[in-house]
């Protein structure tokens, strides 16, 4: 991994692990056939990261009827990230929000999205 990508991943890791109850796991992605870092709160995955040839990419699963409306109603998600959430197509009630991470500056806007998911309680209630 290149130094710039390692810096992005380090920044992302530190920000994710600063959230209470979040832990890092390494999971196997059968579609991409690679091991990848993933960040969980209990049994719920917040996001995972791929080291693709073009760039690092973070992927978050978002429930169409539950988490997506909560995110779209937020005023704390950057417009470019909000557009990714709004335009995601559903498969079995869940969309994958895929966020390219090309520079350390891409981490804070993505982490705002992560924080919204972290705030969202599974029963549809928010913590924040």
Order of alpha helices (4+ residues) and beta strands (2+ residues): alpha-beta-beta-beta-beta-alpha-alpha-beta-alpha
